[in-house]
Amino acid sequence: MPTVFDPDGVYPYQSYCETSERPVIKSYNFIRLENSFISVLIYPDLGGKVYSIIHKISGKEVLYVPNVIRPIRILPRFSFVAGGIEMSFPISHTPSQSETVLYDICRIEERIYVTVGETELRYGMQWTIEYSLGERDNFLTQRTVFKNPTNQPHPWMSWSNAAIPAYEDTKFHFPKGPVLAHEDTIFSIDWEKDGPRKNSDIKKMSGYFWLQPHCNAFGCYTPSTGTGLYHVADLDKVKGIKLWSYGTDRDKEWSYLSSLNKQPFLEIQAGPIVDQSIKNELGIGETLWRTEFWIPSDQPLNIEEIDLPKVALRQLEEIPFYSYARGGDVDVWFQLLKAYENNNVKELQEPPSPEEVCWPPSGMCNLEIAFRWAIKHHSKSNYWKLYFGVWLLGRGKTNEAVSVLSTSDLDISKAILGRVFFYQDKLHDAVISYRGMKDETFILHPQIMVERDKALAALGSETLQERLSWLDKLNALEDEIIIERRIALLIDMEKYEAAIDILKATKFQKIHQRYTRKKLWKKLCEKFNMDNEPYPENLGEDDLAQFGAYREFDER
């Protein structure tokens, strides 16, 4: 199903349900950018991230480089690749972070420029990161530009996120000033008086946001390895400063998820917005940009003495913007537009099957009239209605989408309507829509079973037997979300002992910023009068307070 109205995804991208425990061999393209002082690897095949920075004088790597692409279970797609330096836009952890983006390389006098970017699928906004290195630079220059070429404003956030190896003696060199701390609660501290000085001072996963930093540089240095990384930027352009650590107690295991060995990491981040609970709005035709500098070092640096580098960069207008980066995401929709413009049904390709997971980008704002034309003239109108309805949902036109999808006889159209009605609190309509599906092969897909069970559960005890009969059809399947629904059903059937046995016995994958299993545990604790019972570690959910503009839709 497409990720419209999905709290665990962002339309039109796929989201992922688990990370494999066994790796496979895969090739990635990279660009090496280097001079006599530093060597940088940039991966267009991983969203354009910086994968490595080597301080050449000491020969040491300063970034966290896990040597494996092992996604962490975190929003927006539950496929976040840790390590290196990631730039996010238009939401935290760019949806295309593990996808291939476009790039260019050019030389102007004594400076090499590498640009990476794309037009993103959600809103149709464009982003470009320009990495550059001068012949005598001992730092990497990063210039980030994004613009909104569409016909309406859109929300956005953007952070540059550098991962570095975390050791107990890793020292934090951050500005003085008031800081917002994000742990299992949200609170404020004075960094100079109460902030941790090194990683061993942090026991559990913690994030820190600087509200009024006294200087524009920050970084970390590890004496035991002789490596450090520092960041500096103009505070007028880059107001946001963040430190993230998994700590040194039991939460440290979360930082192992991205590697083949148990090497923890922490993150130092910067962005134009003060914290990650906030999104700004990019106006029609508006362009924004910022410049940042990453300084590798084999010595600790005094952040008050780090000057903003003065570099002669090319004109902003010379930085390229890119179209859509992956043809498989957009080709069929451009072909639809072309066939419509030529008014030639013979040019119209067959619509993709839902199994291809090729949803029309909501960022392509001019598809409506082409969809209506295809529905009228093509033999597979039910499929064009499906894609038109889903596109309307992605554009926020829910009522129009319901009208279109209601005329499509496809099972998947009915399933999507069921999800929409559920989030509109039209529970009987949702269940009727699910009951209208016919193909058992489709009906028994775990994603559909979960969606329907949520709707049936919301109706109350009258649906208990119906839920049981469906979930029993998958009683040999160890899908984690199906297990969650079995536990929820047992609770609703007042079979609390059986529910708590399954919840305690299941080894769930760790997953950030999702709290379904803890809600189930809390329900069971209320039944057994165990209000102070700690959450079992096997639930795989973190203890962070819910904070951050990460989700488009709330969990239900």
QUIFENJO-V905037 format. One line per field, one symbol per residue. burial: 1 if it has 24 or more other C-alpha atoms within 12 Angstrom, else 0. A space follows every 50 residues. Layout:
burial=???
//
This chain:
burial=11111111111111111110000000000111111011111111111111 11111000011111110111111111111111111111111111111111 11111000001111111111111111111111110011111111111111 00011111111111111111111111111111100000011000111111 01011111111110111111110011111111111011111111111100 11111111100011111111111111111011000011111111111111 11100101101010000011111111001101111111110000100110 11000001111111111101111110010111111111111111100100 11011101111111111111111000111110111110000011111111 11111111100011001101100100001111111111111100010011 01110101111111111101111110000000001110111111001111 110000
//
